[in-house]
Amino acid sequence: MKKLLFFLAVVLMVQGCNNSYQQIAIRKKPQNVILLIGDGMGLAQMSTAFYYQEEAPNFVRFQHLGLHRPKPSGAQITDSAAGATAFSAGVKTYNGAIGVDSSQQARKTLLEIAAERGQSTGVIATSSITHATPASFFAHVEQRSMQEEIAAQLVHAPVDFFAGGGIKFFARRKDDLNYLDSLKTAGYLVDTTALPAKGSLQAGKRYGYLLANDGMPKMQEGRGDFLAEATQLALEHLSQDKDGFFLMVEGSQIDWGGHANDGEYIIEEVKDFDRAIGAALDFAEQEGNTLVVVTADHETGGLSLSAAEVRMQRTYEHINPTFSTGGHSASLIPVYAYGPSAAKFQGIYQNSDIFGKILEALRW
């Protein structure tokens, strides 16, 4: 009898904890938002994290899942620029557009809105920081190819921490201007060699890390833990702001592996992105006031985790990543949410609705 009573008490306690989290996930207002974007990461890409590492991926820590519809304006399949602008500005726009609508009018982004409300902001990518996805949160240009103009706009953007590649768009430009000097004049502490040690960033200062000429090296080329470490540094720094923060983190090269139809490239980049998700979730669990949203702009490569063939015989003991295209696909894209108001991200909706759901969660 005592064992039965103890078991019932444990069940009630667990139920109570789950109910408490459900109430937080539905009603509580977050102070901070971390948006993580796995560029080109469809469901199959995400699934590789379950098959190609021994430990359970951080994806299993999410209880609230949805799907978004990534169609842009004027086409059936989106590129990263239109996809990221849908997230950042809440509008469907044409492929190639960075922070502008279909009429090429600048639209205010989540990052800019957060800054206007007194919050700190950050952008991290394993591409150049001027690439389509990160640029869509702080810049406004007609075409994603305008990376030198995007670099110039970053100087005046309300970004408090950024990390990625892209030195050549700041200091090795066609116009011979040096925007590394401009960043320093604007108050940034800029480093082109390495991320700093933990605990070294001062409150109220602005930091920029440009650690590659263009995109960062592949994981297979020895990039190391840049993405997770940069995420941890940004969270450490931005969380010093009592008014909260907005942080966007992109695992850029999942997409590049898809374009190359290179299964190993994708697998290593997804595992790396998963570690960055872990850093974000660890912070959110500890603080209790942070909404974490993980998604992708689109799927790349038409990846399938197919049954392998061994000596002309199909076997279900081994997985063989196969591809249907070297471009993007029109697949619906998973959305994972954790923390205050996470339940708002359940269901099926347009990619541009993610902008509104974040603002609704923040009650802005």
Sequence and secondary structure as in RCSB ss.txt:
>XXXX:A:sequence
MKKLLFFLAVVLMVQGCNNSYQQIAIRKKPQNVILLIGDGMGLAQMSTAFYYQEEAPNFVRFQHLGLHRPKPSGA
QITDSAAGATAFSAGVKTYNGAIGVDSSQQARKTLLEIAAERGQSTGVIATSSITHATPASFFAHVEQRSMQEEI
AAQLVHAPVDFFAGGGIKFFARRKDDLNYLDSLKTAGYLVDTTALPAKGSLQAGKRYGYLLANDGMPKMQEGRGD
FLAEATQLALEHLSQDKDGFFLMVEGSQIDWGGHANDGEYIIEEVKDFDRAIGAALDFAEQEGNTLVVVTADHET
GGLSLSAAEVRMQRTYEHINPTFSTGGHSASLIPVYAYGPSAAKFQGIYQNSDIFGKILEALRW
>XXXX:A:secstr
 HHHHHHHHHHHHHHHHHHHHHHHHHH   SEEEEEEETT  HHHHHHHHHSSSS  GGGG  EEEEEE   TTS
SS  HHHHHHHHHHS    TT BSB TT  B   HHHHHHHTT EEEEEEEEETTSHHHHTTT  BS TT HHHH
HHHHHHS  SEEEEE THHHHS TT   HHHHHHHTTEEEESS    TT   TT EEEEE SSSS   GGGT TT
HHHHHHHHHHHHHTT TT EEEEEEETHHHHHHHTT HHHHHHHHHHHHHHHHHHHHHHHHHS EEEEEE S EE
S  EEEEEEETTEEEEEEEEEE S SSEE   EEEEEESTTGGGG EEEETTHHHHHHHHHHT 
